[in-house]
């Protein structure tokens, strides 16, 4: 394997690995926690990624550009609380600050049991801050920047080292939002919260949930590299398992698109070998699953066609999902020529459409988090074959809409930050606005969200695994 890609895979795996070491050590009782940490060490050692080959490295100017743009992306995403942020950062900050200030495992005032949540993005910087004696903003900025630089480097390499393609890859995906907000909602009163399923570009999604965007992008980047170069697909198993403590919902979509990639490239004969290779990793997956299973969650879980009030919900769903599907479908049809990529893109688009009919969580976390997965695969298939839209006037119009809205969002962040505040309504949340997760949920969240972060008293995790 070319040295550049081998090192990039190892760096991505290490980034995903470090929080897992902390999670298993602090959230599982002795001797289970140390055994799981040793297992992580063994599985890490098992990852050889050794193949011969050469590839051109990255020059100093390229590395400098990647680092500077990655840091800028980190800031624009809202990490560090310097620019206008998505409303989700109220919750992000509360979770992170609670981890910095309180002992581990983190207990929830709701019932004084462990908080059930995917904490991985916050654990390393919180651990460093604890070691330094308290909250220090530069730590989260460095940690976030490493993740965004890794994702940006993958995008740059997988898109033929073309900055134009990288920009398209990150900024496309807003035209569906445009048609929903500017056309569909003009026809009447259709509250999105009735069945929320539309999302924006990868850039916009990275600014809503960096804690889930980063692991999803890293795992799928590794898979795309293996997939495109005919390398053993089993090598994605360990990064995939590591991502489970970063965010559980994207794992569903990633499993679907990975299977879709295997099917699209006629490599189904590898599937039994991948399953056998993956079996030992159940040693890590099962404790993670038991941890999540102990949540008091449940809450909202519906299928659109069987849900109450579907007569009003179906138009809300259709008005959000159809613009996305149609826009992506047009680009796939006209731009993607490679048959394998075309099959894979259509599969991802179909999976996105089907999953949009299921709702899990108050704000439909199932779809909204998996939108990252489907957008990433679809956009990669489109953009990596990008040549010209000459004569394709409809696509040119859609692209202009995409880029206009994406650049508007970027411009909004550049003009609403700690240095420039043109519109005071655009809020920048402070890291300590809420002392604990419970305090945040009591103030702002839906009652079901407050409950689902708590742990069941009689769960298997609480009885046999929790580090009381």
ChimeraX attribute file (.defattr): number of C-alpha atoms within 10 A of each C-alpha:
attribute: neighborCount
match mode: 1-to-1
recipient: residues
	/A:1	14
	/A:2	15
	/A:3	17
	/A:4	14
	/A:5	18
	/A:6	15
	/A:7	13
	/A:8	17
	/A:9	23
	/A:10	16
	/A:11	15
	/A:12	23
	/A:13	23
	/A:14	15
	/A:15	22
	/A:16	27
	/A:17	21
	/A:18	16
	/A:19	23
	/A:20	27
	/A:21	22
	/A:22	17
	/A:23	22
	/A:24	23
	/A:25	22
	/A:26	19
	/A:27	21
	/A:28	23
	/A:29	15
	/A:30	14
	/A:31	10
	/A:32	18
	/A:33	22
	/A:34	16
	/A:35	14
	/A:36	20
	/A:37	18
	/A:38	15
	/A:39	17
	/A:40	22
	/A:41	13
	/A:42	11
	/A:43	14
	/A:44	16
	/A:45	9
	/A:46	10
	/A:47	12
	/A:48	10
	/A:49	17
	/A:50	10
	/A:51	11
	/A:52	8
	/A:53	8
	/A:54	11
	/A:55	10
	/A:56	8
	/A:57	12
	/A:58	14
	/A:59	9
	/A:60	9
	/A:61	9
	/A:62	14
	/A:63	14
	/A:64	12
	/A:65	14
	/A:66	20
	/A:67	19
	/A:68	14
	/A:69	16
	/A:70	22
	/A:71	21
	/A:72	14
	/A:73	21
	/A:74	25
	/A:75	23
	/A:76	26
	/A:77	28
	/A:78	24
	/A:79	24
	/A:80	22
	/A:81	21
	/A:82	18
	/A:83	25
	/A:84	26
	/A:85	23
	/A:86	18
	/A:87	13
	/A:88	12
	/A:89	23
	/A:90	21
	/A:91	20
	/A:92	21
	/A:93	25
	/A:94	23
	/A:95	23
	/A:96	23
	/A:97	22
	/A:98	21
	/A:99	25
	/A:100	24
	/A:101	17
	/A:102	13
	/A:103	11
	/A:104	18
	/A:105	18
	/A:106	21
	/A:107	22
	/A:108	19
	/A:109	14
	/A:110	17
	/A:111	13
	/A:112	11
	/A:113	19
	/A:114	26
	/A:115	25
	/A:116	21
	/A:117	18
	/A:118	20
	/A:119	21
	/A:120	25
	/A:121	27
	/A:122	22
	/A:123	21
	/A:124	21
	/A:125	25
	/A:126	22
	/A:127	18
	/A:128	16
	/A:129	20
	/A:130	17
	/A:131	11
	/A:132	10
	/A:133	11
	/A:134	14
	/A:135	20
	/A:136	16
	/A:137	14
	/A:138	12
	/A:139	17
	/A:140	22
	/A:141	18
	/A:142	16
	/A:143	17
	/A:144	25
	/A:145	22
	/A:146	19
	/A:147	26
	/A:148	27
	/A:149	22
	/A:150	23
	/A:151	23
	/A:152	21
	/A:153	23
	/A:154	24
	/A:155	24
	/A:156	20
	/A:157	17
	/A:158	19
	/A:159	20
	/A:160	12
	/A:161	15
	/A:162	13
	/A:163	13
	/A:164	12
	/A:165	22
	/A:166	22
	/A:167	15
	/A:168	21
	/A:169	25
	/A:170	23
	/A:171	24
	/A:172	27
	/A:173	28
	/A:174	25
	/A:175	25
	/A:176	27
	/A:177	22
	/A:178	19
	/A:179	19
	/A:180	21
	/A:181	14
	/A:182	11
	/A:183	12
	/A:184	18
	/A:185	16
	/A:186	11
	/A:187	8
	/A:188	8
	/A:189	9
	/A:190	17
	/A:191	12
	/A:192	18
	/A:193	13
	/A:194	17
	/A:195	25
	/A:196	21
	/A:197	28
	/A:198	21
	/A:199	21
	/A:200	24
	/A:201	27
	/A:202	25
	/A:203	22
	/A:204	21
	/A:205	21
	/A:206	23
	/A:207	22
	/A:208	20
	/A:209	20
	/A:210	21
	/A:211	20
	/A:212	26
	/A:213	25
	/A:214	24
	/A:215	29
	/A:216	27
	/A:217	25
	/A:218	27
	/A:219	25
	/A:220	22
	/A:221	25
	/A:222	22
	/A:223	25
	/A:224	21
	/A:225	18
	/A:226	16
	/A:227	19
	/A:228	13
	/A:229	9
	/A:230	11
	/A:231	14
	/A:232	14
	/A:233	21
	/A:234	17
	/A:235	19
	/A:236	23
	/A:237	17
	/A:238	21
	/A:239	25
	/A:240	22
	/A:241	21
	/A:242	26
	/A:243	25
	/A:244	23
	/A:245	26
	/A:246	26
	/A:247	22
	/A:248	20
	/A:249	17
	/A:250	26
	/A:251	21
	/A:252	14
	/A:253	24
	/A:254	23
	/A:255	13
	/A:256	18
	/A:257	24
	/A:258	20
	/A:259	16
	/A:260	20
	/A:261	26
	/A:262	19
	/A:263	17
	/A:264	20
	/A:265	16
	/A:266	11
	/A:267	14
	/A:268	15
	/A:269	10
	/A:270	13
	/A:271	15
	/A:272	10
	/A:273	13
	/A:274	17
	/A:275	12
	/A:276	11
	/A:277	14
	/A:278	16
	/A:279	11
	/A:280	12
	/A:281	17
	/A:282	12
	/A:283	12
	/A:284	19
	/A:285	16
	/A:286	11
	/A:287	19
	/A:288	19
	/A:289	15
	/A:290	15
	/A:291	25
	/A:292	19
	/A:293	17
	/A:294	22
	/A:295	21
	/A:296	19
	/A:297	19
	/A:298	13
	/A:299	14
	/A:300	13
	/A:301	14
	/A:302	15
	/A:303	14
	/A:304	18
	/A:305	13
	/A:306	9
	/A:307	14
	/A:308	11
	/A:309	11
	/A:310	16
	/A:311	11
	/A:312	13
	/A:313	21
	/A:314	17
	/A:315	15
	/A:316	23
	/A:317	22
	/A:318	17
	/A:319	23
	/A:320	26
	/A:321	22
	/A:322	16
	/A:323	19
	/A:324	27
	/A:325	15
	/A:326	13
	/A:327	19
	/A:328	23
	/A:329	17
	/A:330	14
	/A:331	21
	/A:332	22
	/A:333	13
	/A:334	12
	/A:335	21
	/A:336	21
	/A:337	14
	/A:338	11
	/A:339	11
	/A:340	17
	/A:341	23
	/A:342	19
	/A:343	19
	/A:344	24
	/A:345	29
	/A:346	19
	/A:347	22
	/A:348	25
	/A:349	23
	/A:350	15
	/A:351	17
	/A:352	23
	/A:353	18
	/A:354	11
	/A:355	18
	/A:356	25
	/A:357	19
	/A:358	18
	/A:359	22
	/A:360	17
	/A:361	17
	/A:362	19
	/A:363	18
	/A:364	19
	/A:365	17
	/A:366	22
	/A:367	29
	/A:368	23
	/A:369	24
	/A:370	25
	/A:371	23
	/A:372	26
	/A:373	26
	/A:374	25
	/A:375	26
	/A:376	21
	/A:377	24
	/A:378	24
	/A:379	22
	/A:380	24
	/A:381	27
	/A:382	24
	/A:383	22
	/A:384	20
	/A:385	16
	/A:386	17
	/A:387	9
	/A:388	9
	/A:389	14
	/A:390	8
	/A:391	8
	/A:392	11
	/A:393	10
	/A:394	13
	/A:395	17
	/A:396	14
	/A:397	11
	/A:398	21
	/A:399	20
	/A:400	15
	/A:401	20
	/A:402	23
	/A:403	20
	/A:404	16
	/A:405	20
	/A:406	23
	/A:407	13
	/A:408	12
	/A:409	15
	/A:410	18
	/A:411	12
	/A:412	18
	/A:413	21
	/A:414	18
	/A:415	16
	/A:416	22
	/A:417	23
	/A:418	12
	/A:419	10
	/A:420	12
	/A:421	17
	/A:422	12
	/A:423	12
	/A:424	11
	/A:425	9
	/A:426	18
	/A:427	16
	/A:428	21
	/A:429	23
	/A:430	14
	/A:431	21
	/A:432	14
	/A:433	14
	/A:434	20
	/A:435	18
	/A:436	23
	/A:437	26
	/A:438	22
	/A:439	17
	/A:440	18
	/A:441	20
	/A:442	13
	/A:443	9
	/A:444	11
	/A:445	14
	/A:446	12
	/A:447	12
	/A:448	16
	/A:449	19
	/A:450	20
	/A:451	19
	/A:452	19
	/A:453	23
	/A:454	24
	/A:455	27
	/A:456	21
	/A:457	14
	/A:458	10
	/A:459	17
	/A:460	15
	/A:461	24
	/A:462	19
	/A:463	12
	/A:464	13
	/A:465	19
	/A:466	20
	/A:467	19
	/A:468	16
